[in-house]
Amino acid sequence: MSYRATPLSRGHSPAELCMDRQIRTKVPVKPETLISKWPYLTEVKDKETELCDNQKRNYDHRHRVRNLAPLNPGDRVWIKDSGTRGEVVKSAPTPRSYVVNTPTGGVRRNRRHIVPTTGPKLPEPIEYDNIPTASVTRPPIVDHHQNRTEPTSRPMESTRNGYQTRSGRMSVPPKRMDL
């Protein structure tokens, strides 16, 4: 409770900003200070706005924030997340977003996922609803298990230095000191 009653850099405590008055703590205070009053509301709002702007300016400077150039309809672009080329159709109603025509259809993407490029114009998108079903051919079914050969079982070969396992590894026993 004492933390909430401690004034911050803005000049007022969090409890005072929330409840329009100082809260009662174990520290003795005058009863007049506990009465709600807001004659300094505009000062608090101005100081709060100034601090928020200062934080935004510092963040933008540290992280090199910059605005991306707007795109125009007809611009050719690369879409980062899908890895395809496209063409900007129009600006979307959401902020900094565009509707992009790709070979698979139209998509909406934020400006940060779109990179302007130069290159050949995209063909018109294919209407998959108009393709006749008879022209679709399916690949023949191949049985991959038909040509499988069974592994030949080899007896373990014994040599003077050791023996060969079924996997083909040579297993050599350790040389022991004969005392």
C-alpha positions in Angstrom: 0.0 0.0 0.0 2.9 2.3 0.7 4.2 1.7 -2.8 0.9 2.8 -4.3 0.9 6.0 -2.1 4.4 7.0 -3.1 4.6 9.8 -5.6 6.2 9.0 -8.9 8.3 11.1 -11.3 5.0 12.6 -12.6 4.4 14.2 -9.2 1.5 12.0 -8.1 1.1 8.5 -6.7 -0.6 5.7 -8.7 -3.4 5.6 -6.1 -3.9 9.4 -6.3 -4.1 9.2 -10.1 -6.6 6.3 -9.9 -8.9 7.5 -7.1 -8.5 11.3 -7.3 -7.2 11.5 -3.8 -4.3 10.3 -1.6 -5.0 7.0 0.2 -4.7 6.5 3.9 -1.5 4.7 5.0 0.2 4.1 8.3 2.2 7.3 7.8 0.3 10.2 9.5 -1.1 12.8 7.1 -3.4 15.8 7.4 -7.1 14.8 6.8 -7.3 17.6 4.2 -5.0 15.7 1.9 -7.3 12.8 1.7 -10.1 14.9 0.2 -10.7 14.3 -3.6 -9.7 17.3 -5.7 -8.5 17.5 -9.3 -7.5 21.1 -10.1 -4.2 19.8 -11.7 -5.8 17.3 -14.1 -4.7 19.1 -17.3 -1.1 19.3 -15.9 -1.1 15.6 -15.3 -2.4 14.8 -18.8 0.1 17.2 -20.4 3.0 15.7 -18.4 1.8 12.1 -19.2 1.6 12.9 -22.9 5.1 14.5 -22.8 6.5 11.4 -21.1 4.9 9.0 -23.6 6.1 11.0 -26.6 9.6 11.0 -25.1 9.5 7.3 -24.6 8.3 6.8 -28.2 11.1 9.0 -29.6 13.8 7.2 -27.6 12.4 3.7 -28.7 12.2 4.8 -32.3 15.8 6.1 -32.2 17.2 3.0 -30.5 15.5 0.6 -32.9 15.9 2.7 -36.0 12.2 2.8 -36.8 11.4 4.1 -40.2 8.2 4.4 -42.3 8.1 2.2 -45.4 7.2 3.8 -48.7 3.6 3.4 -49.8 2.8 1.1 -52.7 0.7 1.9 -55.7 -1.7 -0.5 -57.6 0.2 -2.4 -60.3 3.5 -2.5 -58.3 5.2 -5.8 -58.5 6.2 -7.2 -55.1 7.8 -10.1 -53.3 5.7 -11.6 -50.4 8.2 -12.6 -47.6 6.0 -15.1 -45.6 4.8 -17.1 -48.6 7.9 -16.7 -50.8 5.9 -15.8 -53.9 5.7 -12.9 -56.3 2.6 -10.8 -56.7 1.1 -7.5 -57.9 -0.5 -4.9 -55.7 -4.2 -4.6 -56.5 -5.3 -2.0 -54.0 -4.8 -0.6 -50.5 -6.7 -2.6 -47.9 -9.0 -0.9 -45.3 -6.6 -1.9 -42.5 -3.6 0.4 -41.8 -0.5 -0.2 -43.9 -2.0 -3.2 -45.6 -2.4 -4.1 -49.3 -4.4 -6.6 -51.4 -1.9 -8.5 -53.5 -2.7 -10.7 -56.5 -0.5 -13.9 -56.5 -0.5 -16.9 -58.8 -2.6 -18.8 -56.2 -5.1 -15.9 -55.7 -5.5 -12.7 -53.8 -4.1 -12.1 -50.4 -4.0 -9.3 -47.9 -0.6 -8.5 -46.4 0.9 -5.9 -44.1 3.4 -3.6 -45.7 6.3 -5.0 -43.7 5.7 -8.5 -45.4 5.9 -7.0 -48.9 9.1 -6.0 -50.7 8.9 -4.0 -53.9 10.6 -5.8 -56.9 11.1 -5.6 -60.6 10.4 -8.5 -62.8 8.1 -10.1 -65.3 4.4 -9.5 -65.1 2.4 -12.3 -63.5 0.0 -14.3 -65.6 -3.7 -13.9 -64.8 -4.8 -16.2 -61.9 -6.2 -19.5 -63.0 -9.9 -20.1 -62.2 -9.9 -23.6 -60.8 -13.7 -23.8 -60.8 -13.7 -23.8 -64.7 -11.3 -26.7 -65.3 -13.1 -29.8 -66.6 -12.6 -32.9 -64.4 -12.0 -35.2 -67.4 -8.7 -33.4 -68.2 -7.3 -34.3 -64.8 -4.9 -37.2 -65.0 -3.7 -39.2 -62.1 -0.2 -40.8 -61.8 -0.2 -44.6 -62.1 0.0 -46.5 -58.8 3.4 -48.0 -58.3 4.0 -50.9 -55.8 7.3 -50.1 -54.2 7.4 -53.3 -52.2 7.2 -55.5 -55.3 10.9 -55.2 -56.2 12.2 -55.5 -52.7 14.8 -58.2 -52.1 15.1 -60.0 -48.8 18.4 -59.5 -47.1 20.7 -62.5 -47.2 21.6 -63.9 -43.9 25.4 -64.3 -43.5 26.9 -66.4 -40.8 29.2 -64.5 -38.5 32.7 -64.8 -39.8 35.3 -65.5 -37.3 38.9 -64.3 -37.7 42.0 -64.5 -35.6 41.5 -60.9 -34.3 37.8 -61.1 -33.7 34.6 -61.7 -35.6 32.3 -59.8 -38.0 28.8 -59.1 -36.8 25.6 -59.3 -38.9 25.7 -55.6 -39.6 29.3 -56.0 -41.0 31.1 -54.5 -38.1 34.3 -56.1 -36.9 34.2 -56.9 -33.2 37.7 -57.3 -31.7 38.1 -58.5 -28.1 40.3 -56.4 -25.9 44.0 -57.4 -25.5 44.6 -58.4 -21.9 47.9 -58.4 -20.1 48.9 -62.0 -19.4 50.8 -62.1 -16.1 
